Amino acid sequence: MSVYTTEIASDQIPSDNPIHQRLLKAYYAAQPFVSGRLLEVGCGEGRGVSLLAPKSESYTAIDKIHEVVEKLQAQHPEVDFRQAMVPPFEGIADESFDTVVSFQVIEHIEDDALFLKEIHRVLKKGGKAIISTPNIIKTLSRNPWHIREYTAEELRLLANRYFDQIDTLGIGGNEKVWEYYHRNKKSVQAVMKYDFLNLQYRLPAALLKIPYDIMNRRNRNKLKDVSDDLVKSISHQDYLLVKQPEEALDLFYVLTK
């Protein structure tokens, strides 16, 4: 089974490289905050396991896709992989983890408040949760895989229901990252100008997923063909942790219980 829609970028598809590296950056940025017993909610294909496992005493990872969990368990027997739909976090005791990470997940969750409430519940006192999600201000078109996206202030207010200490950061980039972003923006806008009826926001998400994936893949391949050196050369080091989340591509928040 392949999980690689354009929503789940692959490190094996050359045109996905800028997106893969952007997602990978969150794991590098999280390393200084990780300690003790670690829970990852929404581990996907295990992009960051090798980066965070050495920083933790134990590693538990949850994902909804059974086939992916089975494959990861065989690859990383030292990690406790579990298949589950969240929230709630069934079978996980109160105050049982020192750190929780969840990257590019909350935008997929129907009950986002319960999601953060559950993260707060399973964290020990003084524990940290690190979450990332797209900054809607930088989003180029509707993503039908996302239930919602957030501004920096919207996410801060939501997290503040459960966490008093919130470090609001973001993942931005250097000139190469922004060059790719602006080329992508120009290409997307060239397609979106034909959406006279604004159907991307009027149609149900279920009807948009397949055409979105086809167009997104075509666009990434086009960007690679036009500027192969740029697409290939971008690494996680080109993405930067910044203190102005509203100006970043992704929001990166550290929540302390």
QUIFENWO-V381972 format. One record per helix or strand of 3 or more residues. SS is the DSSP state (h for helix, s for strand). FROM is the first residue (numbers start at 0). LEN is the number of residues. If there is no record, write none. Layout:
# QUIFENWO-V381972
((SS/FROM/LEN) (SS/FROM/LEN))
This chain:
# QUIFENWO-V381972
((h/13/20) (s/36/5) (h/48/7) (s/57/6) (h/65/10) (s/79/4) (s/96/7) (h/105/3) (h/111/11) (s/122/13) (h/135/3) (h/151/8) (s/164/9) (h/174/18) (h/198/4) (h/204/22) (h/227/6) (h/235/3) (s/238/4) (h/244/3) (s/249/7))
